[in-house]
Amino acid sequence: MRISALAGTCVILSAALVGLAAVTTQHAIRHRDSYRQITTVIDQDVFDAIARHLQLSNDQRTLAWALLIEYHDALASVEREIANKMELAGISAFEQEMREALQRGEPVDEAGREEYSYRTRMIWFEAEPVWTGAMQRFLDDLQTLLDDQQRERFERVPRIIRRIKYLQRDGAYVDMGRPVDVVELAEQAGIPGSELAPLFDAATGLPHEPLAQILDVYERRVDDVIRAREVERAGRPQRDQVTRIDGGTPKHEKYLEEQAERWRTSYSILRSAIDAIAVLAQETSGDEARNAWMDRFYRRWAASLYRPLWPEQVPAWIDGRDDLSETQRAEILRLHEEHLRQRDHLRMVAIDKGIQSWRRTGSPYSQSDEAKAFFEAMQAMVDLGAAFHEKMRAVLGEAQRGDFDAARERALQESRPAYGQ
């Protein structure tokens, strides 16, 4: 068994564990934005989640990290072979031609795109047993490091891997604006000083009951959806899987309804867990904790609506000025607070309309009445931002207005694309 040989590397690897993020380039662990998300990559994020769940000791983490490096070496070999096959199949050259054609404003060769997309899928499909085998070897070897208690907890490890892959990376289980992993979100809210801290064990970082039960049910429901989709995608790729679906056709309508049903299922699972945790936070720590949890959720789920915009920078702009009267300062702060209250209201209206659109059509960008209401709410945020700017200018003097306009324009350039400017 390789484990005995790996034990001799403990001293060297223990030093490396002090800074896991600074792994050598040769063995760089792929992060969630890796080039090929089609593979189930166990990167440092996944490794840390597994280690935390199993409560690995320092020595166990050292040996497990060595196994992870072997796993990534095996993946690198597979990816080199795939790259060579894609080169020989003319896929790389066609992709370059497509990019150049798009830059020239020329139409895409749709037949060529479908052909090379099919060839790409076939190459990755043929390599799948190799990379899945590499991951299974890592998991099998990892189990040999565990004690009896840890082995009992190992049953959850494959679910952890699938959950992080689909929710935090691929976006295959997508919600409104961004995928949300409730387990990850709860763990972030459980650090000392945050709203869910009383619901976690400070020493282990693991959730207490009943939060642990809520997260377990959520993870199992998500996993059922993920595995069902994996079954749908399993098998040899077919050419009709890469054929463009034209809008307005029966096939397109069927696709939209499938998307809507998939979203309704995912949202139901997501929201039931979020709401259950909100109730638990309120019972444990009161309304402030509940509101902080819901705000955390919305900021992740509808992130584009929560991007820092120009109004957030106005107080700093005021502090940097020594030519404002006390009357001007007071009026600017009043307008600023009023604007933020109104924008918070419009933001929640937009979120609500977006949910309605997703629930009906599987997208906020359809031609439905709900989608139109969503964009109207978004436009209202833009109009509110413009009105706020004009009210601010009315308070300022001529020279101050020029500086104010310039500061706003810089903020706009830095934050685009964003709503509610």
KAPE-V255126 format. One record per helix or strand. SS is the DSSP state (@ for helix, = for strand). FROM is the first residue (numbers start at 1). LEN is the number of residues. Records with the same first field share a line. If there is no record, write none. Layout:
SS->FROM-LEN + FROM-LEN
//
This chain:
@->2-6 + 10-8 + 20-3 + 25-3 + 44-11 + 58-31 + 91-13 + 110-34 + 148-23 + 182-8 + 197-3 + 211-23 + 239-3 + 250-36 + 287-15 + 303-4 + 310-10 + 326-36 + 369-27 + 398-18
=->200-1 + 207-1
//
